Amino acid sequence: MLNEPFSRRRFLKTLTAVAGVSMLGACDTSDQTITIATHMWPGYEPLSLASDLGWLDKQLVKLIETDSATDSIKLLEAGKIDGAGLTLDEVLRIRATGMPLSILLVCDISAGADMLLVRPEIKQLSELKGKRIGVEDGALGTLMLYEILQAAGLKRSDVRTVSLTIDQQIGAWQRGEIDAAVTFEPSSRSIKAQGGKLLFDSRQIPELIFDVIAVRSNLLDKQHSAALHHLTEMQLKALQHLTINPNDAAYRMSARLKLPAEEVMSTFKGLILPDLNNNIRLLAGEHPVLLDSAQRVSKAMHEAGILHSDTAMNDLIHPEYLPRKAQ
């Protein structure tokens, strides 16, 4: 079971209480229905938007809202759901426990949402040597720190890591207990307001931090084919609506997110939301981009001590459930 004390995947919980989990079985209404858990994160919001627009066929796809990826993973472990919105590193960690999961679609790519903020006197990455870096426990924080140290030409023993949840970083910064922080919204906004300077972000490690929709590999059969196709089609159709008609999408999402409509679109800052063409580029072909990224993430997690053995990549990616590209 994975721990997630206060991860990026729970960022909106700082703004509002989230509805409780509906503990529904995976096949309550039909043997063809798939049940997918998502927690409040911008990359997954198109699925909820599709439901709000009346596009999601509940006889094919049933959505369950959870508070965090940890809760979604618990439901997977208990056999209560068929799939979930997860980060690529989370999928790899789950697969390493012996639970086969396959990725159908990429929801978002971090492109600046994850970052390193430092004290103004630190001008370059090499100056992190001997400094105190606040970072949350877990795969994502450890992975970001690994990539930062790689870019700096430093080893983990060259810096002093301070284990902090994201909400603890602000106080630690105010008290002068850390010199740098591996962080993201909303904490990054407060640290910047207190003088924190951006020195590294996920734009410098492109196509490494992904949010995806993953399902149990044993569902990749004819019986569930219609539901799996519908799942990817509705995510991408609602994403297109968000792109073409952002005002309507923001208005619809504002009630669920409990944010003013004018603030909704800012939650997507620092994220790339892949459309169908971009998903085909990432998932399909003889050498899928996501497979290369997964191998890189697996290697980094292994070297960082998150994974204790290399994760097999067979059956990881299944682009055949994406909608057909328009001719």
N, C-alpha and C positions, 0 to 999 in steps of 0.2 A: 504494500500500500504506500502511496506517495504522499509526502507531507507538503503542505502549501499554506504556511502561516498567514501570509498576506501577499499574494502574488499579483503580477500584472493582470492576471485573469480575473481578479476580484476588484478592479480599480473603481468601478462604479458603486461598489458597496460603501465607499467612503462618502458617497453623495446621498444614498437612500437605502432603506431596507429593501431586500429582495424577497419576492414571494417564496414560500417553502416548496420543497420538492414533492411532486406527486409520485408516489411509489407504485407505479403501474407496471404490470408484467409486460414482457416483450411482445407477446402475441395475444393480447386480450380480445381483440375484435376479429382478427382474421389471421390465418397462417401466412398470408401474403403481406401483412402490415409490418413495417419496421418502426421501431421506437428509437428516437434520437434525442439525446440530452445535450442541451447547450446552456452555458451560463452567460451572464451579461458581458459581452465584449463586442466592440464594433464589427469585427470581421464576421461574427455569426448573426448579426442583426438582420441581414436580408432574409433569412429563413422565417423569422418572426414577422417581418414585413410582408412576406408572401402569404403568411397565414392571415394577417390583418386585412390584406387585399382580397381575401377569399380564393386565392389561387391554390392553396395547399389542400390536396385531397387527403382527408384524415383517415380514409379507408386504406390509404397506401403509406402515408408517413404521419406518425404521431410525434409531436414535440413535447419534451419534458424540460422544464426550466429548473436548473440547479443553482446553488449559490457559488459554486467554484468548480474547477476541474477536478479537485479532490473528490467532491461529491459525485461527479459524473463517473469517476473511476471506481468509486465504491459500488455504484449501481452496475457497472460493467462486471465487477468482480462477483457481485451477487446474482448475476444473470437476469437483472431486471430490465435491461435495455440492450439494444442491438448495436448501438454506435454512439459517438459523441463528437463534439467539437473539442479538439485538443491541439497542443503544440506538437511539432514534429519530435522534439526531444522527449515529450511525454509518451508519444506512441512508441518510440524506441525503448523506453524504460519498461513499458507494459509488455511489449513483445519479449523483452529479456526475461520476464517472469514466466514465460511459457504461454501467454494468452495471445493467440494469433489475431492481429488487427491488420486491416488493409485500408489504404488511403484512396478515396474516390475523388477528392476535390481539394484545391487550395483556396482557403477563404481570404487570407491576407498574408502579406510579407512585411516584416518590420523594416522600415526604411527611415530610421531616425527616432522611432518611438522609444527605443532602448538606448541609454546613453551613459557616459562617464562625465560627472561634474567634479571640478577640482577647485581648490583655493586659488585665488588670482596669482599667487607667486609661483605656481607650478605652470610652466610655459610649454613643456613638451613631455611626452610619455615616459622618456627615460628618467625624468626627475621624480617618478613615482617610487623609485628605489628607497626603501626605508620608511615610506609613508604609510599611514593608516587608511585603509580603503574599506568603507562600509558596503557590504553586499549581503543580500538575503541568501539563506540556504536554499538549495534546490537546484534543479538542472539548469534553468534559464540563467540565474545569477552566476552560477559556476561557469557556464559556457561563455557568457559575456566576459567575465574576468579572465578566462583562459585566452580568449581572442585579444583582449587588451594587452595582456602580458606578452603574448606572441608578437604583437605589433611593436611593443616597447623593447623587445629583446631582453626581457626579464623572466625570471623564474618565480614561482609562487613564494619560495623562501626569501625572495628579495624584498617582499612587501609584507606589511602587517595587516591581515584581513580581520575585520571586525564584523561578526555575524549580527545583522540587523534586519528586521522586517522593514518593508518599505515605509510603513507609518512611523517607525522608530528613527528613521534616518534624519528627519527634520530636527528632532530634539537633539540628536547626537551632533548634528552640524552646528546648531545654535550654541551648544555647550563646548564646542571646540574639540570634540572627542574623535573626530575623523578629519582627514585631509582631503578625501575624495569619496565619491559615492557612485556605485553602479545602480542606476535608478531609472525611473520613468514617471509619467503622469499618474497621480496628481502631485506626488512628492517633488518631482523635478521642478515644478513651477515655484514652489516655496523655497527650495534651495537656491534657485537662480535669483530669486528676489533678495536673498541674503548674501549675494555676491558670488555664488557658484558659477564657474565658467565651463562651457562645453569644450571638452578636449577630444572626445571620441564618441561616435554613435554608430548605430547599426547600418547606416549608409556605407560605412567603410568595410562592412562584412556582408555584402549583398547576397541575397538569396540563401541565408543561413537560418534565420528565425522565421518559421512559418506557423500559421494556424491552419489546421486542416479538418476535414470531416473524415473520420475513420470508422469502419464497421467491422464486426466480427467476420473473419475470413470465411467461415462456414456458411455465410449468407450469400455468397457470390454464386448463386445458382439460378436456374430458370424460374423457380417458384417466386423469388424475390426480385427478379430482374426489373419488373415494371416499377416497383417501389424505389429501387436504387436509381433508376433513370429519372423518376419523378423528383427525387431528392435533389439531385444535381441540377436538374432543369429549373426548379423553383428558386434555388439559391441564386443562380445566374440571371434568371428573369427578373427577380426582385432587385438584384444589383443593377441591372440595366435601368429599371425604373428609378432607382436612387440617383443614377447618373444623369438621366434625361430630365427627371422631374424632382430635383432635390428639395424643393419647398414642400411639395406634397409628402414626400418620404419623411422629411424632418418633422412635419406636423404629426404624422402617424406614429413615428418612433418616439416622440417627445413624451407621450403619456406613459409608455412602457419604461422609458429611461428616467422618467420624472425630472426632466430638464426642460427649460424653455426651448421652443422650437428653434430659435435663432442660435442656440448653443449646441445643437445636436451634431451638426456637421463638423464642428471643431474636434469632436471625439475621434474622428478618423485621421487626424493629423499624425504624420509619421508612419502611415500605413499605405501600402499598395494593395489594392483590391483587384485581384486578377479576374479578367473577363474570360469568356470561353476561349478565345484565341490564346491568351496568356496561359490558361490552364492546359491547353493542348501542348504548348511549348514546354511547360514544366513537367507534365506527366507522360506524354506520349513519345514515340520514336524509339530508335534503337538504343540511344543513350539518354534517358530522361534526366533533365536538369535536377529534379527533386531527388532522384536516386544518388546522383553525385553529391548533392548537399547532405543527404542522409548518411552517406558513408563518411563525409567530413565531420558531421555532428557526432556520429558514433565514435570516431577516432578521438575527437576532442573530449567527449564524455568519458571515454576509457582512460585517457591520459590524466584527466582531472579526478579520476576515482569515482565517478558517478556510476559508470557501468564497469563491472568486473570481468566482462568478456565481450568480445565483438558480437554484435547482433546480426543474425542472418537477414539478408535483404530480399530473399526470395518471397514472392507473393505480397510484397509491400505495397506496390502501386498498381492500380487498376483503372486506367483511363477509359476503358470501353463503356463505362457508365455515364460518361459525359455526353451532353446532347450532340447530335451530328452538326458539324459545321455547315452553315448555309452556303449553298453553291452560288 
